[in-house]
Amino acid sequence: MDEPIIVNLDSSWTIIVAVIVLYAGRFATSHIRFLREFNIPEAVSGGILCSVVVAIVFSMSNHQITFDLTLRDTLLLVFFSTIGLSAKFRTLLAGGKALALLVVCSIGFLILQDVAGIAVAMSFGQHPAYGLISGSIAFAGGHGSAISYGQLAAEQGLPGALELGMASATFGLIAGGLIGGPIARRLMSGHNLSGEIKNQAFVPGPDETSDPGPVTLNGMLDSIFALAICIAAGAAVNEWYTQRSEIPLPGFLTAMFVGIVITNCLDVLKIDLHKASISLCSDVSLQLFLAMSLMSLQLWSLQGAFGYLLIILLTQIAVMVLFALYVVFPAMGRDYDAAVIAAGFSGLGLGATPVGIANMHAVTEKYGASQKAFLVVPLVGAFFLDIANAVIIQGFLATPLFRNAAG
């Protein structure tokens, strides 16, 4: 086959396409009953549709459309900054037990996810390391983890490890956005649960006892100023920490922590940021981030190992669904917050933290707000999950199973 003709869309066209993708997702959700009833995020449905169109264009004309995703990284920082600016210590302390329990659940899930991946790999006669790649490395760890470990595995004589990791992470990103809504729907219908509908519009973590008021120019300017401080100070803290530690922190985590410091300092001074403006910035940044991530997927790169990928994906989805229903939901208290957390955890464990949050956003927009879920799940996904995942992966690699296979 001839070399593909690359069509590069710059950042301006990328954002234009992302907006069109969101409108396409809204149209699809409003006209397709399945998407509407199972709370599929509009960015997920629109993004998948766009990636399918891009794949068709590539297969028919050999034109490969690529997007400039520089703005996407900034949108991720903006979104997590809004999480931090909505997190007050009194609310975090109230959810302390839930946070600890979800961390324990996450550790158990990561181990189970890796065991499932290794079992599938060995049943296909493959090296068990491929099971780790298609386990927590790619699914819970996401594309960044898949690239790092995949390249290392390829250098040590495991061909196709990088491609397998990227494909697994891609499928996981899609699957994580698709199953969260159905999980929440089953839990709420089966246990007769419901939130407070009047509070559904302001997430994450609003102060639900006061009137947020309309979005104003001054409120937006104050919010944008606070977000700029979070991003700039977060980058400075991240660079300082990286120079002094062997374990790097993701940039969005330090931005979120700066936001937590800012909002709690303002809380002591009895100064409130405008909730409606922060919420609007949160929603816009998250939806655009997801749209850009999904519309840029190169689906044609997944066709080589479709059979194995299908088996591993179905296995990991089954593990995730059962774990969310029968471990996460009971551990979190079997209430409405627990159902929202289970939906978020499904996106977290298969895709990425923003996917889990998008799941929760879709659920709370329909059924009512959940402060607890929007504080606990991002903290687990942004910090605890990555650390636990790294430790667990190294633990598996140190077992006789991997040493014998390597020998």
N, C-alpha and C positions, 0 to 999 in steps of 0.2 A: 504493500500500500504506500502511496506517495506520502511525503511529509505533510502534516496538516497545515492549512493556512490559518495562521493565528490572527484573530480579530480582537485587539485589545480595546476595552472600553475604559476610559479614564474615570476619575472619581466623580465627575459631574454626571456622566451617563450612568454610572453605577448607582448613584442615589436616585436618579430618575427611574431606572428600572426597578429599584427596590420599592419605590412608591407605587409603581404600576403593579408590582407583585402583591403588595398589601391590598390594593383594590381588587385584584383578581381573587385573592383569598377571601375577601369579604363577600364578593359576588358568589363564589363557590359555596361558602358557608351558608349564605342566605337561601340558596337554591337546591342544596344537596342535604337531604334530611339526615343522613348518617353523620356528616360533619357537624351539623347543628346540634343534634341530640347528644352526641358524644363529646361536645366541647372541644373540638379540634381547633387549636389556635390558628387564626387567619394567616399569620406569617408562615406557619408550617404548610398548610394546604396550598397557598399561593407560591411558596418557595419550591415545593416539590413539583408543582405544575410547570414552573419556569425551568427547572433543571431538566425536566422531561423534554420540553421544547428545545432547549439547547442541545440535548443529546440527539434529538431527531435531526436538527440542522447539521450536526457534525456527521451523522451517519449518511445523510443524503448528499451533502455538498463538500464534506471534508473541511469545512470551516469550523475552527475551534474558537468559541467565544470565551474570553477571559475577562475578569472584572478586577478593577483596582479596589482592594479591600482595606486600604489604609484607614478610611473613616470608620470602618467597622470596629477596629480596635479601640478607637476613641469612644465610640458609642457604648462599648462594654464598660469602659471606665466611668462614663456618665451614669450608666444604669446602676452600677454597684455603689457609686457615690450617693445616689438617691436612697439606696437601701440604708446606708450609714446615716444619712441625714434624717431618716425616719425612725432610727433605733435609739430610744431613750433607755438609760440604765434601769429605771424602775420596771420597764417592760421586759428587758433582758433577764433581770433577776427573777421576775415572775415565771419566766420560761426556762430557768436553769435546769430543773430536773428533766424536762423534756429534751433539752439539748444533750444532756449526758446520756439519756436513754437512746436517743437517735444515733449518737456516736457509737455506742455499743452495737446497735442494730447494724450500722454501716460496716463495722469490722466483720461481723458475722456474714453479712451479705457479700463482701469482697472475697472472703475465703470460699464461700459457696459458688460464686461466679467463676473463680479460677478453677475450682474442682470440676465444674461443669464443662469449662473450656478444655481442660486437659483430657477429660473423659471422651469428648467428641473427637479431639485430635488423635488420641491413641486408637479409637475405634476405626479411624481412617488409616491407621498405620503410620501416622506422622509423629515427628519428634514432639515430646510434651511441651517444649517451648512454644510451639505454634498454638497450643492451648492457652498459654498465658497471654500470648499476643491477642488471641480472640477471646480473652477473658477480661479481667479488670484493667489490663493495660489499655486496651482500645475502648471498651465500653464505658467503664467508670472513669478511666483516665482521659478519654477523648483523643482528638487528633494530635495534640502536642505530645502526649505520652506515647501514642502509637508511632509517631515519627522517631522519637528518641530511642525507644526500645527496638523498634523495627530496624533502624539503621545499625544498631549494635548487633542485633541477631544476624543480620545479613553479612556483616563483617566477620562474624564467627562461623560462617558456613551454612546458614539457613536461607536458601534462596526464596525470594518472594515474601519474606517476613514483613518488609515495609509495606508492600502492596496489600497484604492480608490485613495488616493493622489499619491502614487507611480505609479499606473497604468495610471492615468491621465497625470502625468508628463512624463511618458515614451511615451505614445501615442503622446503627444504634441511635444516632442523632434523629433519624426519621422515626424509628420505632418508639423512642422515648417520648416524642411529641404526640404520638398517636394513641398510646395506651393509657395515659394519665387520666383523661376525661372518662373513658369507660370504667376504669377502676373506681374513681370517685362516684360515678353514677351508680354502680352496683352497691357500693358501701352505703350510700345515702338512701337508696331505695330499700335495701335489705334491712337497714337499721333505723329507718324512719328519721333521718337526720336532716337538718336545715340550718342555715345561718340567718343573719338578719339582713334581709334584702336591701333595706335602706342604706346600708353601709358598704354596698358592693363596689361603689365607684371609686373609692379612695384607698388604693393599695400601692405599695406595701406599708404596713404599720402606721396607719394614721391615728391621731388622737380622736377616737370615735365619739367623744362626749361633747365636742364643740362643733359649731357650724364652720365648715371650711371656707365658705364664701366663694365668690366667682373668681376666675383667673383674671388678673389685672396686669397691666404693663409693669407697674412697680413690683408686684409680686414675682413676675417672671424675671425681672432684672436682678432682684435680690437672690432668687434661686440660682440663676446662671452664675452670679458672682460667687455664691457658696460652692457651686459645682466646680468652678474654675480653681478655687482654693483647694478643694479636695484632690483634684487631678494633679495640680502642681506640687502640693505638699506631699501627696502620696508618692509621686515619682522621686522626690528628694529622699523621703524616708526609705523607699525601696532601694535606692542606690546606696544609701548609708548602711543599711542592713546587709546587703549583698556583699559589701566589702569586708564585713566582719563575720560572716557566717557561710558555711558550706552548703546550707539548705536555702536556696533562693525562695523568695516569696513572690507570688504572682502580683503584677501591678494593680489589678483590680482589688486585691485584698487590702493593700495599704491605702488605696483611695477610699475604700469603705471604712476602714478604721479611722482615717482622718475625719470622715463624715460623722462617725459616732462621737469623736471628741468634740467636734464643732457643735453638734446639736445638743450635747449634754452641757457644754459650757454655756450655751445660750439659754438652756433650760434653767440653770442656776441663776442666771441674770434675768429670768422671767421674760426672755425674748423668744418669740415663736417665728419660725420660718413659715412661709405661706404654703399650707399643705396641698392645696389644689394645684399650685404651680409645680411643686416638687413631684406630685403624682403625675401630672401631664408630661413632665420631662422624663419620668420613669417609663411611662407607657410608650412614648414615641421612640426613645432610645432602644428599649427592649425589642419592640416590633421590627424596627429597621435592622437591628443586629441580626435577628433570626432570619429575616428575609434575605439579607446579604449572604449569610452563611449557607442557607439552603439553595438559593438560586445559583450559587457558584459551584455546586457539586458536579463533578465530571462523572456521570453515571456510566459512561462507556468503559471506564477503567475497571469496572467491577465484573465484567462478563467472564473473565478467565476462570474464576473459582466459584462459579455461581452455585453449584451443588453443595459444596462444603459450607459456603456462606449461608445458604438457606437453612441448612441443618443447625448450624451454630446460632443463627439468629433466632430461629424458632425455639431452640433450647434455652437461650438466654432470656427471651421474652417470657417463657413459661416459668423460669426461675424467678424472674422479677415480679410477675403477677402474683404468684403464690406467696412470695416473701412479703409483698406489700399488703396483701389481704390478710395473711395469717400470722405475720410477725410484727410489721410496722404498725398497722392499725390497732391491734390489741395493746402493744407496748405504749402507744401514744395516748391511750385512754378510751378508745372506742366511741369518741364523740365527733362532732362536726370538724373541729380542728384536726383530729386524727385522720379523718377522711381526706382533708385537703393536703396534709403532710404526706399521706400515702401516695396521692397523685403526684406531688412534687418529687417525692423520692424515686418514683418510677422514671421520671425524666432525668433525674440526677444519676441514677445507677446505670442507665443505658446510654444516655447521651451526654449532657453537660448541665452545669448549674443553670444557665439561662433557659434551657429547655424545661427543666423542672419548675422554674419560676413561671414560665409561660403557661405550663399546665395549671398551676395554682391560680394564676391570673384568670384563665378561662373559666375555671370552676367558681372562683369567688365572684366574678362578674355576673354570674348567673344566680348563685345561691347566697351570697353574702360574704363579707370580709372575714379574714382570719389573721389577726396580728401575729399570733403565736407561730403559724406556719411560715409567714413571710420573714420572721426573724430567725427561726431555728434552721430551716432548710438551707438558706444561703450561707450561714455560718458553717454548717457541716460540709456543704459542697465546696466552699471556697478555701477552707483551711484543713479541717480534720480529715476529710476524705482523701486528699492528695497525700498527706503524711502517712496515714494508715496504709494507703495503697502501696506506697514505696517500700514500707517496712514489710508488708505481706509478700510482695513480689520477691524481695531479697530472701525472705524466709523460704519460699518455694524453691528458689534457685539453689539454696544450700542443702536441700534434701537429697537423700541417696537416689531418688528417681531421676533427678536432673544430672547428678554427677555421673551416674551409670550410663545415662543416655549420651552424655557428652564424651564419655570414654569409648 
